[in-house]
Amino acid sequence: MTLTVDVSHRQGDFTLEVRFESEGNLTALFGRSGSGKTTLVNIVAGLIRPVRGRVALGDLVLLDSERGIFVPPHRRRIGYVFQEGRLFPHLSVRQNLLYGRWFAPSGERREALDTVIDLLGIASLLERRPGSLSGGEKQRVAIGRALLASPRLLLMDEPLASLDEGRKGEILPYIERLRDQMRIPILYVSHAVGEVARLASTLVLLNEGRVAAAGPTADIMGRLDLFPMTGRAEAGAVLETRIEAHEADYGLTLLRSAAGMIRVPRIDMEAGTPVRVRIRARDVMLALERPSGISALNILEATVAELRPGKGPIVDIRLDCAGTPLLARVTRRSVETLGLRPGLALYAVVKSVAFERRSIAAGTEAGGEAGGEAADL
Ligand SMILES: Nc1ncnc2c1ncn2[C@@H]1O[C@H](COP(=O)(O)OP(=O)(O)OP(=O)(O)O)[C@@H](O)[C@H]1O
């Protein structure tokens, strides 16, 4: 279902001027603090009425200032998951979930309680009170409560921001299942690049209240000009791959991608499963000749597409690996020594151990039917 947003708004000194369309199952709004993400989400939810604009979900118009249409928030049937779960502390998990279902119009309670409990793995928590749950468990219950209201759209505003790394890793697979198995579009706010790279089918990059770029996640992540906005330190390319085979003796998995075969630590999923991997620019080495006698297992043929000097000694490089962008970060000295320039053919070298669990995830199919668990390395 297409989400169309075209709005203008002013609050204090801040101007929001945003326009995008997304057909992805999970659209991430990504940008620095103060770029306007929460304002935009609140406009979509109907909590803020913008000066001008249009918001539509498929054929359903939620806002159209020209035609005088403004569907009030409680009529939009939009689920909202906040940074902290906001569960009712005096109700059990089961009661919290049933409270969510109360908002679903009768006859449209399509998300059966058991399905949601199973999807989010919260069966063992049902009789507990929120006070005794971990942060990750609370968020899973909050997502469940939102789902049971049969929303047309799910808004998730930094749902993992209050969790530590371990808890984030615990909840990400559930969000992936939600994305792949439920037919509810998700608008997901984050300023964590790893999270967005893993989850988003479409990425909308906001900068100072405007759309700096919007499109498929891999395309946006592969653009050097956006590094200042996506964050230089964590920058990396996203590759869509499929499991080719497992090398049981070595505990490795072989992935097929347009850029070539890639070996990563074992992923417990069947051959053929789509898997998305993120290769950080700082984990990629370059060689003019095919290296031999080297421990790194991944050697990909590439052509230099673009060089962009960063601060100090660093140069960011976009490579073209059979049409797929890969990013590398080397020193200015290496650029000179190797004579790196656009058009030069070379080899990109990536260690298998550079692929940590958090940089690998079950990928999304175009139709959103992928399913599968996140890689369990
Ligand atoms: N009620 C308000 N009145 C005036 N200015 C506001 C109001 N609410 C937000 N702003 C300003 O609007 C801008 C965008 O804020 P917003 O919360 O949408 O950003 P954000 O991208 O969600 O940031 P963060 O990641 O920190 O949550 C900020 O400059 C903020 O100070």
The ligand as a Tripos MOL2 file, in Angstrom:
@<TRIPOS>MOLECULE
LIG
   31    33     1     0     0
SMALL
NO_CHARGES

@<TRIPOS>ATOM
      1 N1          5.9640   22.7490   19.7940 N.pl3     1 LIG1
      2 C1          7.0590   23.2130   19.1870 C.ar      1 LIG1
      3 N2          7.2710   24.5320   19.0290 N.ar      1 LIG1
      4 C2          8.3500   25.0260   18.4230 C.ar      1 LIG1
      5 N3          9.3270   24.2450   17.8960 N.ar      1 LIG1
      6 C3          9.1900   22.9140   18.0260 C.ar      1 LIG1
      7 C4          8.0580   22.3230   18.6720 C.ar      1 LIG1
      8 N4          8.2150   20.9720   18.6310 N.ar      1 LIG1
      9 C5          9.3880   20.7270   17.9930 C.ar      1 LIG1
     10 N5          9.9780   21.8840   17.6320 N.ar      1 LIG1
     11 C6         11.2470   22.0200   16.8880 C.3       1 LIG1
     12 O1         11.0640   21.3900   15.6370 O.3       1 LIG1
     13 C7         12.2670   20.7590   15.2160 C.3       1 LIG1
     14 C8         12.0180   19.3040   14.8620 C.3       1 LIG1
     15 O2         11.7260   18.5620   16.0240 O.3       1 LIG1
     16 P1         11.4220   16.9950   15.9710 P.3       1 LIG1
     17 O3         11.1050   16.5720   17.3700 O.co2     1 LIG1
     18 O4         10.4100   16.7300   14.9420 O.co2     1 LIG1
     19 O5         12.8310   16.4000   15.5020 O.3       1 LIG1
     20 P2         13.3390   14.8900   15.5230 P.3       1 LIG1
     21 O6         14.0060   14.6740   14.2190 O.co2     1 LIG1
     22 O7         12.1980   13.9800   15.8690 O.co2     1 LIG1
     23 O8         14.4030   14.9280   16.6950 O.3       1 LIG1
     24 P3         14.8300   13.7850   17.7520 P.3       1 LIG1
     25 O9         15.5590   12.7340   16.9730 O.co2     1 LIG1
     26 O10        15.7100   14.5240   18.6980 O.co2     1 LIG1
     27 O11        13.5620   13.2800   18.3950 O.co2     1 LIG1
     28 C9         13.2600   20.9630   16.3530 C.3       1 LIG1
     29 O12        14.0750   22.0580   16.0160 O.3       1 LIG1
     30 C10        12.3760   21.3130   17.5350 C.3       1 LIG1
     31 O13        13.0740   22.1470   18.4400 O.3       1 LIG1
@<TRIPOS>BOND
     1     1     2 1
     2     2     3 ar
     3     2     7 ar
     4     3     4 ar
     5     4     5 ar
     6     5     6 ar
     7     6     7 ar
     8     6    10 ar
     9     7     8 ar
    10     8     9 ar
    11     9    10 ar
    12    10    11 1
    13    11    12 1
    14    11    30 1
    15    12    13 1
    16    13    14 1
    17    13    28 1
    18    14    15 1
    19    15    16 1
    20    16    17 2
    21    16    18 1
    22    16    19 1
    23    19    20 1
    24    20    21 2
    25    20    22 1
    26    20    23 1
    27    23    24 1
    28    24    25 2
    29    24    26 1
    30    24    27 1
    31    28    29 1
    32    28    30 1
    33    30    31 1
@<TRIPOS>SUBSTRUCTURE
     1 LIG1         1 GROUP 0 **** ****
